[in-house]
Amino acid sequence: MTAKKPNVLLICTDHWAAEHLGFAGNPAIITPGLNEISAVGTRFSNAYSECPVCIPARRTLMTGQVPRSHGDRVFNDQLNMPDVTTMAQAFRDAGYQADAVGKLHVHPQRDRIGFDSVLLDDEGRPQWGTLDDYDIYLGDQGLAGRQFDHGMSNNQYNWRPWHLDEQHHATSWAGRMMARTIKRRDPTKPAFWYLGFRHPHPPLVPPQAFVDLYRDVEIDPPYVGDWARDPARRPFAIQAQLSRTNLYSEQQLLAAKKAFYALCTQIDYQIRYLIGTLRLEGILDDTIIMFTSDHGDMLGNHDMAAKRIFYESSANIPMILMANKGNPKAREGVVDDRLVGFADVMPTLLDLCDIPVPETVDGISMVGDEKRDFIYGECGEDDHASRMIRDERYKLVYYPTGNHSQLFDLIDDPHEMTDLATDPAHAATLKRLQDLLIGQMYGVDLDWIRDGALIGKPDREYKWAPHRSLNSQRGDGWPPSPKVDIIQIEWSRERDEVTNN
């Protein structure tokens, strides 16, 4: 490499699965910009979120640490960042300017986690007593508090078109603010830019122009495995996940998927806009671009929605790398099928810039010779907990409540339609992956093991109940609400928790 350090633009979305891309074989979604970026870069097809839910995943992204190291596998929204060198700080220590726009999802909200500056859009959480920069922008436009007038929940799958002008949409704002940040860079220093788009995470409110693009597009219907249809094969955690879609008809879920795709396309167009900005600034060839997401979204597959589980639609994430021109460590126009994790983003970008990787980092560079034999995933510690081991071919999904294992052959069965866990022909594979899983367990997980074997804990029935809060519904934003003690999100609610029923 030359002495001149490359710039880095890291783009992270929310809820975008690896399968939600045209070049990955999706026949319906419109992603022309990302298709081209992939064609001149490297797509890592087996990239996984080690804990597929927002806060733990973003702690992994920004520290290069897996949940066991950074301390959160349950979505602890009041946990400070660990006292380690973050990705932004590592770049700054190497002489970079480091600026962020969009969603960080850290505590406290205004923690810059090593960045020189942050223009924040954390989806509007006034209960913490903090206003986002996006909220401030809307106020400056005479639209103070109007962000959630659309009436859609941040954790449900109803949808409607965006209610304000497209320029005021959070995705449009984030793209413009990053373009301005690029233009305002210090020309004497290389730059690390982080752009966190909040969508396609609900609320599903795409601008009408992007809804119109899908008017004549036939949306791919969800796929459902036999194991998801069979009540006898549904332990507690799967029952709870299935309850996320019981309020929607098949037609409503397809409509929600179309709105979700429209949000993805809007982001794709903003990425094209940023590529054009870098080009006109004369620095496109000097800039590394990486596109990824904190986790995916089931979007009706296996009759489930959202995240926090280890099926491909939730845990398999997009990972696209377009290096600066002439970088000898990167390849162009290839699909790399090595197993990679979210923890690998930080060491990869540092490696591409010839910056030493901090000793606290657990991940490994995706452009180096070292490769892993398997990847471990963990989410939750209560009755909803799940764990994963994924090797080159097979995936084990484990639910301790009910001591339930699932085994999938991802080469022959990429949509996980057939559970092989009870197939005698795969007993040795199941045992091998279970042994690998036991070797990764710690903390409360150790109670699920006896005499070197998984025993889990007793299964129970999930008794669905509706949410009084409509699953964390937002409302009127002006004047600002007071700081209040309410939970950020209710993941699930059971009938036994409801009084007078």
N, C-alpha and C positions, 0 to 999 in steps of 0.2 A: 504494500500500500504506500501511497505517497504520504508526505509529511502533513498534508492538509487533511484535517479530520472531517469526516462527512457529517452532515446534519442527519437528524433522525425524526421522523414523524410516525408516532405510534397511535393507531386508531383503534379504539375499543368500543364495541356496541354492547347492548344488553338484551339477552334472550335470543340471540341469532345463532341457530344451529348450523353445523357444517353442511347439512343437506339443503339449506336454504340459499343455494347459489346455482346460477345457470350452468357454470362450467363444471359443477359437481354432479350434474346429471338431472337437476330439477327442471322439468319441462315447462313449468308455469311462471316461475319467478323471473323478474326482469332486472338483471344486474350487469349491464353492458360494461360499466367501468371496471368493476372487480373482475369480470371475465378477462379483460385485456391485461390488467395488472398481473393476474395469475399467469397469463400466457408469456409474459416477459420476466416472470419471477419463479418462485418455488411455492407450491401448495403442499402443505403438510396434511395429509389426509387422515392421519390417526392422531389428532391432537385432542387432549382431554382436559376438562376442568376437574382438578383434584377434589374440589368441593363445589358442586354446581349450584351455588346460590350467591347472591350479590356480594355481601360484605366479606365472607371468607375468601371468595375467589379474588376479589380486588386486593386484599391483603397479600395474597400469593403473588399477584401480578407485580405489585409495587415493592415487594421485598425479595422475590425469588425464593421464598420459603414455602414449604408445604404446611398444611394446617397444624401438624404436630409441632412444628417449630414456632409458627407465629401465634398459636394459641386459640384459634377459633375454627370450629367445625360445626357450629350450631347457629350462626347468625347472631352474634352478640353486638348489638348496635350501640353499646356504650363502652366498648373496649378501645382504649387508645392503641395507636400503632406500636408495634414492638420497637425497642430501642436498638435498632440496627441501621446500617446504611441502606437507605431506600434507593430505588433506581434513579430517581431525580437527583439525589445527593451524590450518587456515584458519578453521574455525568457532570455535575457541578464541580466535584473534586478534580475532575479531569480537564477543567477549564471551559466547560460548556455553560451557556445560558440555558435555563430550563423553565419552560412555561406550560401551563395546563389550561385547558378550556373544557367545560362540561362537567360530567359526573365523576366524582371521586369516591363518594360513599364511605367516608372515614369519620371518626369521632375524635375530637369535636369537629363540626362541619368545616370550620375555617382553618383547620390544621393544613398547612401547605405541604407537609410530608417531604420537604426538601426542594420544592419548586421555588423559583424566584417570584413567580406570580401565579395566581389561580383566578380565572373567571368561572365562577361556580354555577352549575345547574344540577341540583340534587333532587329534582322532581317536586320541590315545594314541600318542605317539612317544617311549617311554622311552629309546631309543638316544641321544637328545640329552641325557639326564641331567636332564630337566625333567618335573615332574608338572603336568598340566592341572588347572584348578579343578574340572572335571567329575570327574576321578579323585579329587580330594580330597573332593568331595561324596559319591561312592560309599563312600569310606572312613568318612566321618562316619555313614553309614547302616548300617555294619557289613558293607559289600559291597566292601571294599578289594580291588582287583585282579580283580574279577569282570566287568569290562566285556566281555571277549572270550571268555567261557566258551561263547558260542554256536558257536564254531568256524568262522565264516565269514570269508573273506578280504576285505580292503578293496579288492581290485581284481579280483574275479571275480564271476560271476553265478549262483552257487548261492544258495539262500535257505532260511530257516526263520523261524518267528515269534520275536520277541524273548523272551529267556529269563528276564527279571526282570519285576517289576511295571511297568505302563505309566508310572507316575510317575518311574521311574528311567531311562527311555529318554532318550537325549541330546537328542532333539527336545523332549520334555516339560520337561526341565531347562532348556534354553535359553529356552523360552517363559516359564517361571516366573521365571527370573533377569532377563529383560528387563522383565517386569511389575513386579518388585520394584524394579528400577533406575528405572523411570518413577515409581513411588510415592515413591522416596527422592530425587527431584530437588530441586534448589535452586529454590524458587518465585520467587526474584528474578531468575533468568536464563533465557533460552531454552535449549533442549537439542537437541543432536545425538546421536541414539542409533543405533548400528549393531548389527544382529543377524545373525550369520552361522550359519545352520543348516548342519550338516555333511552332512545327507542332502538328496536321495535317493542321493547317492554310496554305493556299497557300503561296508560289508557290508549286504546286503539282509535286514534283520531288523526288519520292521514289527511293532508290537504286534498281538496276535490280533484285537482289536476292529476294527482297520482292515483286516485281511485279510478279516474277516467281511463287511464292507461290499461286497466284490467277489465274494461267493459266487455271485450270479446275474448278474454282469456279463460279457458277452462281450468279451474283450480284443481290440483291433484287431491283426490279424497284421502282422508286418513286411512292408515292400515292398522289392523287389529289382529294380534296373534291369538291362536286358540287358547293359550293359557290365560289371556285377559278376559275371555268370554266365559270361562269355567269357574263358577263360584267355589268349587272345591279346591281350586288352586290359587285362591286369593287370600294370602295372610293379611294381617291388620294393616300394614303400611300400604299394600296395593289397594285394599278397600278404600283407604283414605284418599289415595291419589285418584281413584276412579270417581270419587265424590266431587272432584273439581269440575266435572263436565255434566253433572246431573241436572243443571239448570238450563241446559242448552239443547235444542233440537239439532239434528244432523245438518239441516239447512243453516241454522244460526252459526254452527261451528265452521261451515264452509265460508260463510260471509265474513266471519271473524278472521279466517285465514287469508282471505283476499285483502282485508284491511291491513293485516299484519304484513303481507307481501308489499303492499303499497308503501308502508313505512320503510321497509327495507330498500325499495327502489328510490325513495326520496333520499336516503342516506347515500346510496350509490351515486346519485347525481351530485350530491354535495362533495363526495370524494373526487369526482371528475373535476368539479369547480376548483378544488384545492390542488389537484395535479396541474390545472391550467395556471393557477396562481404561482406555483413553484416554477413552472416553465417561463412565465413572463418575468419573474424575478431573476431568471438566469441561473437557478440553483437546483433544477430538477435532477440533473445528472449527478449532483453532489449530495443527494438526499436518499437515505434509506427509508423505505415505507413498509410498515407492517400493519396488517389488518387482522383483528381477532375479536373475540367476544368472551364475556365472563362465563357464559353457559348458554344453553339453547332453550328450546320450548317444545313441549310434546305436541302442542297444537292439534289435539284430538287423536294422535297416534296411540294405539292400544287403549283408546277411550280415556286418555289422560290429558292434562293440560299443565303448563308451567314447567317447573324444575324440581330440584332437590332429590332427584333419583338418577340412576346410572344407565338408563336406556340411551341409545345413541342420540335420539332427538334432544335429550336434556344435557348429556355430558360430552358428546363429541362436538367440538367447536371448530369454527373456521380458523385457519392459520395460514396467512399468505404473506410472503416476504418478497419485496422487490428491493434489492440492494442498490447502492450507488453504482454508477457505471464503472465497470472495470474492477470491481472488488473481487479479488481472487478467491475469497472464501465462500462466495455464493454461486448458485447455478441459475440458469435461465430456462424457463419453459419446461420445467420438470415437476412431476408429482413425487414427493418423498414420503414413503409409507412407514418410516420409523415411528416408534411410539414417543410422543412428546407431550408435555404438560404445560399448564399455565406458568408454572415455576420456571420454565425454560426461556420465557420471553426475555427477562432481564439479562441473564448471562449471554444469550444470543446477540442481543443488540450491543452489549458491551464488547463482546468478542469481535463483532464486525467493525467496531471502532478502535480496536486494539487498546482497550481500557481494561485494567485488571479487575477481575471479578471478586467482590468481597467474600471472605471466608464464611460468612453467615449464609450465603446462598446455597440452597439445596439443589436447584435446577442445574441442567447441563446445556451447553450450547447446541443448538440444532444444526449448526453448520460445521461442527467438529466431527472427529472420528468416533468419539464415544457414543454408544447407543445402549439403551436399557432393554432388558429382557421382558419386563412387565411394568405396568403402571398401576398404582394403588389409589383408590378413591374412597372418601369417607364423608358422610353427611349426617349430622344429628347424633344425639346420645340418648334420646327418649324412645318411646315405643315406635316412633316413625323412622328411626335410624336405618340407614342402609350403608353397605360397603361394596367395593368393587375390586376385582383383580382382572386386568386385561393383558393377555400376552399377544404374541404375533397373530394368533388365530382365534382363540377362545376368550370369552368373557364370563366371569363368575359374578353374579349379583347376589348379595346376601342380605336377608332381613332377619335380625336377631329375634324380633317378636314373632314367634311361631317357628323359629329355627329353620327358615325357609331359604333354600338355595335354588338359583336358576343358572343354567348353563346354555350359552349360545355360541354357535359356530359362525363367526362374523365373515368368514370367507364365503361359505355357501348360503348364509342366511343373514345378510347385512341389515335387514329390518327386524331381526329378532322375533320371527314369527313362531319358531318352534323351540320349546324349552327341552333341552336334552338331559336335564339333571337326573331324571329317573330312568334314562336309557342305559341298560347294563353295558352296552358297547362303549359308553363314555364314562364309565365309573372311574377308571384310572385317571382320566383328565380332570374329572370333578375333584377327586381326592388331591391331586397335585395342586390345583388352584386353591383349594381350601387350606392346604398346608401353607402355601404362600401367604394367604390372607391371615392366618393365625400368626405368622411371623411378623406381620405389620401392626398387630393390635396392641393397644395400650390403654391405660385408664380404665373407664367403666367397661370397656370391651372385654377385659380379662375375665369378667363375671360370666361371659358367654362361652367360656372354654372350660372343659374338664378332661383331664387325662389326655391332653393333646388333641382333643376333638371339639368341634363346635356343638354346643348344646343350646345356645340362645336362651330364650325365656318364654314363658307360656304365651300362646296366641290368645287373642280375644277379638270380639266382634267390634267393628267400627260403627258407631251410631251417629250418622250425620245429623247436624243441626245447622240452620241458617245463621248468617252473621248479622247481628244488629247493626254493625258498622258498614254493611255491604262490602266487606273485605277491604277496609281501610279507605273508604271513600273520602275524597277531598271536597271542599266547598268554597264558599265566598272568601276572598282573600283581601278585601279592603273594607274597613281598616284592618291591619294585621291582627290576627288572633293572638291572645296571650300565650306565654310559655305554659304548657299544661302537661300533666303527667298521664299521657295515654301511650299505649303500646304502638309501635310503628306499623306492625302488621300482625294480623291473626292468620296463621297458616291454616289452621283447621279448628273446627268446633264440634263438640260431640253432644248428643242429647243428654247424657248424664250430667253435663256441666250446666244445663239450663234448668232453672227453677220453675215450679208450677207446670211441669209438662209430664 
